[in-house]
Amino acid sequence: MKSGEKLFIELKGGIDLGKTEKSGQCFRWIPDGDGYLIPAFGMLVKVTESKGGIDLEIISSSKKKKDADDIVSIWSRYFDAALDYSKIRRMPDKKDGFLSAATESGEGIRIIYQEPFETLITFIISQRKSISAIKTSVERICETVGRKIPGTAVYDFPTPGELKNLSPDELSECGLGYRAPYIHETAERFAIGEFDSGYLNGLDDETLINTLMTLKGVGVKVANCTALFGFHRLDLFPIDVWIQRALDTYYDGSFPLEKYHPYNGIMQQYIFAYRGKL
């Protein structure tokens, strides 16, 4: 497929790229005119909204040439194309005015199916940081490793092997603070094969969470976010201070997970995006 060629990907239930980017799940989308530049899977693409889905333009790729069907398959998975989010937005109990309002406000948010190692690293970084600070630290890491996507000024996310070759001091200079040794050790354990994304993907939700939590710096929230956004475990419900505030205010501290199985993670995203209304 030639650079500059555009492909259309249908997304059931639509998408709002801006809402999705601001929903706290992905940290490397770059605003660009009427859309976003997205570096992922060794590619840089530009994505814009189109009726019923997105238009996707390949800017560059470090991978061997792929045909259009391969590209569509990769990015359809990334944007969770097959799942009809309009049906999920109709799930809230009509008596639950808060969740109904949150899902209505969150129309267009989709769960992005990201590369697992990148997701894990970015959520280790995310602890006690604003979204803008997370983005800054992630880009500093990519720049320090220094591998650009061919023909662009955008850096690819490092592999475990590349990341482990950065010392804790070099990582600290990326604004990571106390997280630097956690990230160094995590990269090292992936690089030597002690952890493997393919193996982790085969675990059930509970085992996946418990296994991720054996990594230093990975607590319940980071493990759940990694599983939700990096392994697409859509029933998981990560809880941070904003989510807990909503639960305390509207649900006596505990969300009714049984009502929204198997899409509790999507409900969590609607609530998180609605946090400014709390």
N, C-alpha and C positions, 0 to 999 in steps of 0.2 A: 504494500500500500504506500502511495506517495505522500510525502509531507505536504500539508496544506489541503489535502482532500478531507471532506466532511462526511460524517456518517450520522444518521439519525438513530437514536435508541429510544424506544417507547418505554415509558415508566408508568405502570398502572397506579393511578391515584395522583400522578403529577409530582412535581418537585418545585420548591422555592430554594434556589441555590443560596441566596443570602441568609435565609433562616437556617438552613442546614449548616452553613459555614460557621454561623454564630452560636450554634447549639452546643458547643463544648466537646465535640467528638473528634474533630480533625483540625490539625494545626499548621498545615502547609499549603492551603489554598491561597492563591495570590490574585487579588482583584485585578481585572484587566478589562477595561471598557464595560461592555455589556455582559461579561461573564467572568470566569475564573480560569487561571492557569493552574493545572494540577500536576505535580510531579509524583509519579507512582509507577511501580512495575518497570523501572528503567525507561519510562517514557515521560514526555512532557506533552500534555494535551490542553487545548482550550475548550472549555465547556460553556455553552450558552443555553438558556431555556428556549424551548420550542413547544408548540402546541402538542400536548400529550406526551412530552418527554424532553430530550435534550439533543442539541447538535454537538457533535464531538469532532474536533479538528486535531489531527496529529501534527504537533510542532516538530518533535524530534523523538528518536528512540535509540537506545543503546543496544536493543535486542536485534536479533536477526530479523530479516524482513518477514512480516506476517501479513496474511491476507485479511480482507475486510471482515470475514466471518470470525477469525480469531480475535481481532480487535473488539468487535462487538461483544463477543463472549466474555472477554476480560472485564470490560467496563460495564456490561450489563450486571455482572456479579457484583462489582464494586458499588453500583447504585441500587442494588437489590431490586432489579427491574421487574421480576415476576410477581412480587408481592403487591397486592392492591391495598394501598394505604387508605383509600377512601372508605373501605369496609371497616378498617380498624378504627377510624375516627368515629364510626357510628356505634362503637361498643360501649361507651360510658352509660351507666345507669342514668336515666333522665332525672332522677332525684339528686344526683351528684352534680350540683351546679358548678362546683369548682373544676372538676375534671372535664366536664362538658365544655366549659369556657376555655380551658387549657388546650384541649384537642382542637377546638375551633381556631384558636389563636395560632396553634402550631401547624395548621394546614400547610403542606409543602415540605415539612421536615421528613427526611428519610434517614434510616440507619445506614451509614456507609461501611461497607465490608472492606476493611483495611488490611494491609500486610501485618501479620501478627507481631513480628519482632519490633517493627517500627512503632506499632500501637503500644506495646509494652514499655518501650523506652520513653515515649512521649508522656505516658501516664505516670511513670516514675517521676519524671520531671515536673508533672503538673501539681504535685503536692504543695499546698500553701503558696501557689503562684496564680496570678491573674492570667487570663487567656493571652493577652498581649505579651506578658513576660515569658510564658511558655513558648510562644512562637519565636521570640527572640533567641532563647536558649537553643531551641531545636535548629534554627538556621545557623547559629554559631558553630554547633557541632558539625553540621554538613559542610560549612565553609572550611573548618579546620581540617577535616579529612581531605577536602579539596578535589572531589571527583565530580566534574560537571557533566550534565547530560549533553551529549555531542551537539555542537553548534548553537548552544544557548549559554546564558549567564546563570542558569539555575543549577544548583547542586543536587545530586542524587542523595538519597538517604544512605548512610553507610551500612555495609554488611556487618555482621557480628565480628568477623575477622578484622575489618578495618577499624571498627570502634574499639576493640580491645587493644589495638596498637597505640591508642591515645592513652597517655598516662593519666592518673587521677588529677595531677596538677594541670595538665592541658585541659582536661574536662572541667576543672574548677574555673578556668579562665573563660569558659562558655557560660558562666553565670549559674552553675549548678549547685554551688555550695556543698552542703552535707550529702547531696545526692550523688556526687561524683564517684565515690567508691562503689556505691550500689550499682551504678550504670556500668562501671568498668568490670565488676565481677559478673554481672548479668551477661554482658557481651562475651566475656571469656567463657562462661559456661555454655553459651550457645555455640561459640566458635569451635570448642573442642567436642561438641556433639552430646554433651551431658543433657542439654535441652534441645528439643527438635520440634519445630512448628507442626510438622506432619504428624508426629506422635501425639503431641498435645491435642491436636484437632480430633483425634480419635477417642479422647476421654469424654466421659459424661460430665455434665455441668459441675457437679459437686467435686468430683475428682480433679477436674481442670482447675477449679478455684483453689483447692487445697495444694495442688502441685505448684501453681504459680506463687502461692504464699510461702513456699520454701525459699524463694529468692529474697535476698536482703532488700529492704526498702519496699517490698510489695505486701501491703496489708489488704484488708477486705475490700476497700473501695477500689484500689488500683487493680486488684485481681478481677473484680467484677467488671470494671470498665474495659480492661483488656479482653475479657471473655466476650463482652457484648459487642465491642467495636472491632476487635481483631479476629474473633472466632465466630462472630455472628450468632451468639447465643441470645436470641431475642427475648427469652423469658426472664433474664436476669435483671435485677433492679438495683443498680448502684445507689448508694445513699451518701450524700455530702451534706454540708450544713444547710444548703438551700432546700434540698429535698426533705431533710429532717424537719425543717421549719414548716414546710407544707404539711407533712404527716402529722406533726404536733397540732397544727391549727385546724386541719380538716378531717383527720382520721384517727384521732386519739393516739397518735404515735406510730401506727402500723397500717401500711397500705393493704387493701383487700386483694391480695395476689390471686386468690382463687377465682376471682371474677374475670380477670383479664389474661389468664393463661391461654395461649403461649406467647403473649405479646406484652408482658409487663415492662420489658425494656423500652419499648416504643412509648408506652404511657409515661415512663420515667423521663424520656426526652421531652415530651410535651410539657410536663410539669417543670422541668429544668428551664426550658425556654420561656416559660410563663413566670419565672421567678421574680421578675421586675414588678409583677402585679401583686406580690405577696405583701 
